[in-house]
Each structure stands twice: as structure tokens, then as C-alpha cells.
């Protein structure tokens, strides 16, 4: 049996959260190794490219969160087998990653610099990408992003939208998604109500 260990920060979000969800939904056992932000300098010394998440597969460390997510999706039946549907799934994941990187670039800024950077994101990329994601969802049936069912693309967008709605991002209005792309909130509620997703959050909050 393959042994998996996923290492990431101890919070419900970020790049590892869709991987955690996909592994859980797929019924794939893994060591959910979480660490505090204070421990990151030590963790990063052993991490490939000095970044997390890291997925160890039988002791071999793998980097790049979308690669991990695709692996988890393929193993757990959450990734399309049809080449075109797989491409649609990848397209959405890549777009969510793109805008997530833009948002991530603002972490570490403070004061007016943070406010100006986040306002520029709200006025530009966040509005653009949210609108595009909503359009893709609607173009593919309005329920899921690809393959007519829950896939890892849905998990990736779900975690991203959940973060935007959390109110934890200074200078990003927590009603931004509702104003720009309300269908993504409906989609997020649908994902949250999936029995496996609901079970996951009930377990980690226990």
C-alpha cells in the first residue's frame, strides 16, 4: 500500500486544502501533517524548492500543489478520464492558481502598501477571474466545472472562494464574490453540502 504524508500549514485553506479534500473524498489514507507558521523556517529547509505543500509518496517528496491535486483526483476518481473534460478541469485549476498567486504576492505587505495592492486586485484581477470562473461554470451546465460531476476543479475553486468570503483578507470585501460572481457562491454551497466534504469539515473541527 502506498504511504502518503501531506505537509502544510495548520489552517483550513491554502494550496493543500483541495488536496486534503480530494484524498478524503477518494477514501485515500494519508498523514495530514500540519505545522504552525512559526515552524515554517525549519520546515522549508527540508522542502523541495523551499515551499509547501509537500506530498511524500512512499518517502519521496513531491512539490507543486496542482500536481498533487491531480494525483489525488486520479486516484480517487475525481479527475475526468475523457481528455477534453480533463483539459476543462485543468483550465479552471490553472486559472484559480494564477489568481491565487497574484493574491499571494500581497502577503507580507503592510499599511498603505497592502491596502493599495489589495484594492488594485479587487478592481482588476480578482474581478476579472471571478467573472471568468462564473462564465466557465455556467457554460458547462452551471452545476460543476467539468465532466458533469464533482471534480478537483470544483474543490480548487471552492477553497479559493471560501477564502475570499472569510473576511480574513484585509481590504478584500467579503461580499466581493456575491457582487461579482454569485453563481460561485451557489456552487460553493453545493460543494460544502457534499456528504464527504461536510464529513471532512466536521472531523477536522472536532
Protein Blocks (a to p, Z undefined) as FASTA:
>chain_A
ZZddddddddeedjklmmmmmmmmnopacddddddfklmmmmmmmpghhiacdddeehia
cehjklmmmmmmmmnopacfbfklmmmmmmmmmmmmmmmmmmmmmgoiacjllmmmmmmm
mmmmmmmmmmmmmmmmmmnnopamghhiacfklmmmmmmmmmmmnopaghiafklmmmmm
mmlmmmmmmmmmpmklmmmmmmmmZZ
